[in-house]
Amino acid sequence: ERMLTGAHAAGVLAAVSDGRYLAYRDGQTGNLGVHDLSTDTRRLLTSSASWEKNEFVDTAVFSRDGKRLAYTWVSSERASPRLSIRVIDRDSPEESPPLFTDDVENWMWVHDWSDDGRYLALAMARRGETDIALLALAGGQPITIRTLDWRGTTSLAFSPDGRHLAYD
């Protein structure tokens, strides 16, 4: 058993289910990185973040097989932030165009991947409400499943059989 402390624990966003990899936000740049716990190596997957330009990764979640990451990217050079959902490969990272981009009043989080890897579960806060939504990796707009009040949700996950979404 191992405990991460200090700089290695700062900015951790997600863990792969087998415990080998951690996704993290690099404190120096705001970029998305991966920490391989078996080799104790860290490497950045993105390179376009900048605290000066107010662009950074906010949330991330590994796919079920741990080979891809879905993440929320923040660009807030303007008065209201522009948020996007993006996907990147863990082993051969290449920043790709967003799956979905929105100018929102508040925030957007990516929480989970469907078991078949075709959908992402999102929470989208705006105008005092939070939408629980599905976003197809094939593209398109998020599909709202349920709208919650201002308290929203802090956790959202597909059931093991992939037929339901659970939230708190």
C-alpha positions in Angstrom: 0.0 0.0 0.0 1.2 3.5 -0.9 0.1 7.0 0.1 0.8 10.0 -2.1 1.6 13.2 -0.4 2.9 16.7 -1.4 3.3 17.6 -5.0 2.4 14.0 -6.2 -1.0 14.2 -4.5 -1.8 17.8 -5.6 -4.2 18.1 -8.5 -5.3 14.4 -8.7 -8.5 14.3 -10.7 -9.1 10.5 -11.3 -7.8 7.0 -10.9 -8.0 4.1 -13.3 -9.9 1.2 -11.8 -6.8 -1.1 -11.5 -5.0 1.6 -9.5 -2.0 1.9 -11.9 -2.6 5.4 -13.2 -3.8 8.7 -11.8 -4.9 11.7 -13.9 -3.8 15.0 -12.5 -3.9 18.8 -13.3 -0.3 20.1 -13.5 0.0 22.9 -10.9 2.6 24.8 -13.0 0.7 24.8 -16.3 -2.9 23.6 -15.8 -2.4 20.8 -18.3 -3.7 17.3 -18.0 -1.2 14.7 -17.0 -0.9 11.0 -16.1 1.1 9.5 -13.2 2.1 5.9 -13.7 2.3 4.6 -10.1 4.0 1.3 -11.2 7.0 3.3 -12.6 6.5 6.5 -10.6 6.7 8.6 -13.8 4.6 11.6 -14.6 3.9 13.0 -18.1 1.7 15.6 -19.5 -1.0 14.7 -22.1 -2.0 18.2 -23.1 0.2 21.2 -23.8 -2.1 24.1 -24.5 -3.1 25.1 -20.9 -1.9 28.4 -19.5 -2.7 30.0 -16.2 -1.9 33.4 -17.8 -4.6 32.8 -20.5 -6.9 31.2 -17.9 -7.1 27.9 -19.8 -6.9 24.6 -17.9 -8.2 21.1 -17.3 -10.9 21.0 -14.6 -12.3 17.4 -14.3 -11.2 14.1 -15.8 -12.4 10.5 -15.8 -10.7 7.3 -17.2 -12.6 5.1 -19.6 -13.4 1.6 -18.2 -10.3 0.1 -19.8 -8.1 3.0 -18.6 -6.8 3.8 -22.1 -8.7 7.1 -22.6 -9.5 10.1 -20.6 -12.6 12.4 -20.9 -12.0 15.8 -19.4 -13.5 19.2 -19.0 -11.4 22.0 -20.5 -11.9 25.6 -19.3 -11.2 28.7 -21.4 -12.1 31.8 -19.5 -10.4 34.8 -21.1 -13.8 36.4 -21.4 -16.3 37.4 -18.7 -18.1 34.0 -18.8 -16.1 30.7 -19.2 -16.2 28.6 -22.3 -16.2 24.9 -21.2 -15.7 21.9 -23.5 -15.6 18.2 -23.1 -12.7 16.5 -24.8 -11.2 13.0 -25.0 -7.6 12.0 -25.2 -5.7 8.7 -25.4 -3.5 7.9 -22.4 -0.6 6.3 -24.4 -0.6 8.3 -27.6 -2.0 11.7 -26.6 -3.0 14.1 -29.2 -5.2 17.1 -28.4 -8.3 16.8 -30.5 -11.3 19.1 -31.1 -13.9 19.2 -28.4 -16.8 16.8 -28.4 -19.0 19.5 -27.0 -18.4 23.2 -26.2 -20.8 25.5 -24.3 -20.8 29.0 -22.9 -22.4 28.3 -19.5 -23.4 30.5 -16.6 -21.8 28.2 -14.1 -20.0 24.9 -14.8 -19.9 21.4 -16.4 -18.3 18.2 -15.1 -17.6 14.9 -16.8 -18.3 12.0 -14.3 -18.3 8.6 -16.0 -18.0 6.5 -19.2 -20.7 4.0 -20.3 -19.5 0.4 -20.2 -19.5 0.2 -24.0 -17.5 3.5 -24.2 -20.2 5.2 -26.4 -21.4 7.8 -23.9 -20.2 10.1 -21.2 -22.3 11.1 -18.1 -22.2 14.8 -17.4 -23.5 17.3 -14.9 -24.2 20.8 -16.3 -25.0 23.6 -13.9 -26.7 26.7 -15.2 -29.4 29.2 -14.1 -29.8 27.7 -10.7 -30.3 24.1 -11.9 -28.1 21.1 -12.8 -28.8 18.9 -15.7 -27.7 15.3 -15.7 -26.9 14.5 -19.3 -25.5 11.9 -21.7 -23.0 13.0 -24.4 -22.4 10.6 -27.3 -18.7 10.2 -28.2 -20.0 10.0 -31.8 -20.9 13.7 -31.5 -24.0 15.9 -31.0 -25.5 17.8 -28.2 -25.9 16.4 -24.6 -29.2 14.7 -23.9 -30.7 15.8 -20.6 -31.9 12.8 -18.5 -33.0 14.7 -15.4 -32.9 18.3 -14.1 -32.1 18.8 -10.4 -32.4 21.9 -8.3 -29.5 24.3 -7.4 -27.9 21.7 -5.1 -27.0 19.5 -8.1 -24.9 16.4 -7.7 -21.4 15.6 -6.6 -21.3 12.1 -7.9 -22.8 10.5 -11.1 -22.1 6.9 -12.3 -23.4 4.3 -14.7 -24.8 1.1 -13.1 -22.7 -2.0 -13.7 -25.1 -3.2 -16.4 -25.0 0.3 -18.0 -28.8 0.6 -18.0 -29.1 3.2 -15.2 -27.4 6.4 -13.9 -27.0 6.8 -10.2 -26.4 10.2 -8.5 -26.3 11.6 -5.1 
